[in-house]
Amino acid sequence: MKERQPYQSQLKLGKLPENVKYGISCVLVGASMLLIYKGLEMYKEHEFNIIKKEFPSYIDDLEEKSVDLEYKPKLQFEKLSIGLGGCASNDSVILNNSNFDILINPNKRVVVKHELAHLYVQKMIEKNNPFWIKYDGEYVSYHENKSMQFKIINEGCAEYLRVKKTYDKPNPEYIGYYLFVKPILDQYGVQEGIKYLVIDPPRENELKRNQIVSYYQRLGLNLSESVEKESWEKALSTRLSK
């Protein structure tokens, strides 16, 4: 007696009509994208819930090292441009609520600490040099100031405050700005250091290669280590020339 062979389907993918194969492919791709999207949604919600709980402690940490804002910053979630992890506006830190932004900026806690520091830095800039802050009704348009000096001080000091408390490494995006302000804030402290930077910002020629240390000397900094000076110049010349 012949052994019975298991049933095998005669329907093979290669013999299907092209439109059917295309439809199956679309369904599989769509299902995969939905799973990825749902996974990003779950991860984002997890991160945001942690940030909501920890946000008051971030504020307390910064108030120990800078000025009293006279208000409690708010935390908001909005759809922003892809690639923009967050921003500081008026009295709020705004995080990008886009699921796909999580792929670009997965560590939202780093983003929120940097943007929160901006509120304190901008308050100190406003106190010492209000001409750098532009007003549009009630909205403070910090980002309208495109000067390199403002960007160095605004971004560098915000990253300095974040790194000082968290002991993280500086973000590569802000490394040049951070290294520029670091020796000044190290020597004079955050409030006095920002006051020095804002009242007597670097001149354009002092941002050029081999001229950066002359600005430190003009502010009376004690830079005795030539290796440190060279490393600052190298990092800053590379970063600030972009």
N, C-alpha and C positions, 0 to 999 in steps of 0.2 A: 504494500500500500504506500502511495506517494505521501511524503510528509507535507503537511499543509503549510504553505508559506504565509507569514503575517501579511495583513493587508497593507499595501503601500499606495499612497495617493499618487495618481497619475498627473496631478496638477503641479507643475513646476513653475517657479518664478520666471524662468527664462522663456516660457511659452505663453506667459500672460500678455495681453495687449499692452502697448506702451502707456496708454492713458491710465490703465489700472495700476501698473507699476509706479507711475508718477504719483498717483493718489496715495498708494501705500507708503511711499517714501515721505510724502508731505505729512501724513498722519504720524509716522515715527518721529520725524524731526519736530513736529509740533508738540508731541508728547514729551520729548526730551527737553525742549525749551520751557514747557510748563513746569516740569520738575525742577529745572534750574531756577526758574523765577520764584517758585514756591520756597525753594531752599534759601535763596537770597532774602526773601521776605521774612522767613523765620529767623535768620541770622541777624537781620537788621533790627527786628523787634526785640530780640534778645539784647543786642548792644544798646539800643535806645532805652530800654527799661533799666539797665545798669547805670547809664549816664544820668537818667532822671533821678535816681536814688542818690548818686554820688555828687550831683551838681552843687548842692549847698556846701559840701566840703571843699570843692574846688574854689568857691568864692572865699571861704574862710582862709584858705592857704594863701591866696593872692593878697588879701587885705593885710596880712602880716608883713608883706614885703613891699607894698606900694601905698597908694592913697586910698582914702575912704571915698567911694563913689557917691555917697549920700543917697543911694537907692540900691535895691537888690536886682542884679541882672536877671533877665528872663531867658528861658530856653525855649526856642521855637523850632518847628520842623516844617520845611517848605521844599517844594520842588525848585531846585536851582539848576544852573547849567551843568551838563555832564563834565566832570573833572574838577568842579568847584566843590570841595568837601564841606565848606561852611563859610560863614562871614560874620563880622560884628557890625551891627547897625543900631544906632541910637542906644537903647538900654538893653539890647537883646543879642544873644548868640543864636544864630540861625544855622541849623544843620541841614544838609541836603537830604531830602526825604526820598530820593530816587533809589530804587532797588539796585540798579546797575551801577550807581556811584559807589556802592559797597565794594565792587570789584576793583575800583581805582583807589579808593580810600577806605580800606577795611578797618583800620583802627580809628574809629570815630572819637575815642577818648582823647587821643593825641590832638585831633582836629579841634575839639571843643575847648581843650585847655589853652591851645594857642589863640583861638579866637576870643576866648574870655580874657586872656591877657591883653589883647588889643584894646578892650574897653578901658582898662586901667592905664595903659600907655597913652592912649588918645586923651584921656582926662588930664594926665600930667602934661602932655603937649599943649593942650588947650589952656591950662593954667599959666604956662610959661611963655608960650608964643601963639596967641590966638589968631595971628595972621595966617598961620598954616592951616587953619580949619575953616572950611567954607560952609556957609549956612544956606539952606533952601527952605524957607519957612521954619518949620520945627525939625526938619530932617537935617542931620549933620552929615555932609557928604565928604567923608574922609578920603574916599578913593578918587575924588576929582583932582587931588594934588598929585601930579605925576613927576615931581622933581625927584631926582635920585637921592638927594639928602634926606627928604621926608621918608622915602621908601626904606632906606637903610635904617633910620632911627625907629620908624614904626614897626617894621618887620623884625629887625634885630633885637629890639628891646622886648617885644612880645615873646620871641623865641627864648630869650635869656630868662625871662620870668618862668616860662614853662619848664625849661631844663633845670633851673636852679632848684625847683621844688621836687620835680620827679626824678632827677638824677639820670634822665635819659640822655642819649646822644642827640645833638642838634639834627634837625631834619635837613637832609642834603639841599632841599629847595631854599633854605634860609641860611646855610652855613656861612656864606660870605658876610651877610648882614650881622649875623650873630657874632662872628669873630671880630668884626669892626667895633661893636659896642662893648664887648666883653671886658677888655682891659679898663675901660672907663668906668663901667658899673662895678667891676671888682674893686677898684680903688676908692671910688667916691660913694658907693652904695647906689641903690636903684633910684631913689628920689633925687638926690643931688646929681647923680650921673646923668639922668635924663635932662635935668635942668641945664647942665653944662652942654649937652648935645644940642638942645633946642635953642638956647640963647646964643651959642656960638657954634653953629653947625659947620661941618667941613666945607671948605671951598672946593670948587670944581677941580682945580689943579691938584688938590690934596687927595683926590680919589684916583689919581693916575699911579702907574707902576713906580715904585721907589719913592713915592711922595707921601704915602699913608702915615708912616711913622712921624713925619714932621707935624702932622695934626695932633698926635698924642703928645708930642713934646710941647706944642703950643698950649695945650691944656695942663701942662705941668705933670704929666704922668711919669712915674719912675719905671722905665723899661730898661732894666739892666741886662737881660738875657738876649744876646744877639740872635740866638737860634729862634727864640720865640718871635722876635721882630721879623725875622726872615720868613717864618712860617705864616705869620699873619699877612705879610705882604704878598706872598705867593698865593695863598688862598683867596685873598680879597681881589688881587689883580685879575685872577682867573674868573672869579665869580662876578665882580662888578663891571667887568668889561663886556659882559654879554648883553 
